[in-house]
Amino acid sequence: MTTFEISAPASAALPAKSRPFADVWLISFGHMLTHWYPATFYLLLPLIGNELGLSYGQIGSILTCQFVCGSLSNIPGGMIADAVPRKGLLMALALCWVGAPYLLMGFTHSYWTLLACAGLVGIGNNFWHPTAIPLLARSFPQRKGFVVSIHGMGGNVGDALAPLAAGFLLASMSWRNVVTVNVVPGILVACIIMFFVGGLNVGGDTGPARKQVPFAAGLRSRLQDLRGLLKNRTVVMISLGSAFRSTTQSALLTFLPLYLARQMGYSPKWVGICMFSLQAAGFAMTPIAGHLSDKMGRQRIIVSSMAMTMVVLLGMAFAGHSDAFVILVAFLGFFLFAVRSVLQAWLLDSTPAHQGGTSIGILFGSQAMGAAIGPLSGGILADHYGLGVVFLFLAGTIVIANLFVFFTPTPERRGV
């Protein structure tokens, strides 16, 4: 009878093998595509809602379904990422898995099919982050905050360029055609990652020495690691704070385009430009925040950025339909999106190298659950009290996120 085996960590971790910095750019480019699809979808939601006659609550529920499925599958996805040495294969699979459901959305007229596709997106996206982020952190242990922020910057680029491109495309084609065109870049980049990252053997060789153990024993070991991580106060507090920050982000990305389109009367092109300004500001600040967190500490950067996020959101809530609202949108990007990568680097500071994928799975599982709350809660509030109230709700959620971060114990920095 065949004995199935998986890789398990050796008891003593060895220093990671140095890798060329080009790996960071390639993986970050792939990360851009995992954000490109959802960022486009946010801009398409007002059009989809109009065509299908959806309420704010139903629009929010589509994204809530995506985030709930993502939350439930993040931890298993992280454990798989730790166990499978072929990182390039996992990242290529994630790109294809995220893109395919969006393609199907372009051919459906059913609200329930949209929900199912959103759930598939939530599951597929979970293979990327637990694979890519620990890999980069282990490859560049002394520049962890910086390289993770470069990876995060790739996501910011996707978030920024996708709505801008979609806004201009919608001037000449339907939202269904835009969804179809979007699939092509993801397939191409998945092939590039398979060729280059696979050729560079980005697998178990980059981390600690490995030994082969029976599948059952390896699974037991990983479940024990998971229990240990769930008892780690730093991991738990960072995950909870990040969950509330994700509630803020997901509701903002859902209802800001709706506010601009329905309350301020902006065309799809101008909504895309506004969303671009939001994400471009985050793009500019992400590597700066990562570098400063390496020098000044993660907690200080995160707490100050979240505090400024609260101030800007309150300003948006009271700005109403004035031009000041649009100006504040750009400022918001500086603070809300810059801390994502710093949170990830702080989490990896606090966990052993061979548990990096699982710890990222816990973080993104918490984020997905927090993100699931945002669109549905915001939709219910908007249906009853108007879209403006949503921004007050977001200011409250970012305050709660900051409290968790403020009281998180600062971990001892660990080499990976």
RANORZI-V231950 format. One record per helix or strand of 3 or more residues. SS is the DSSP state (A for helix, B for strand). FROM is the first residue (numbers start at 0). TO is the last residue. If there is no record, write none. Layout:
SS,FROM,TO / SS,FROM,TO
This chain:
B,4,8 / A,21,51 / A,55,82 / A,86,104 / A,110,123 / A,125,138 / A,140,168 / A,174,198 / A,203,205 / B,209,213 / A,214,229 / A,232,262 / A,267,295 / A,297,318 / A,322,335 / A,339,348 / A,352,384 / A,387,405
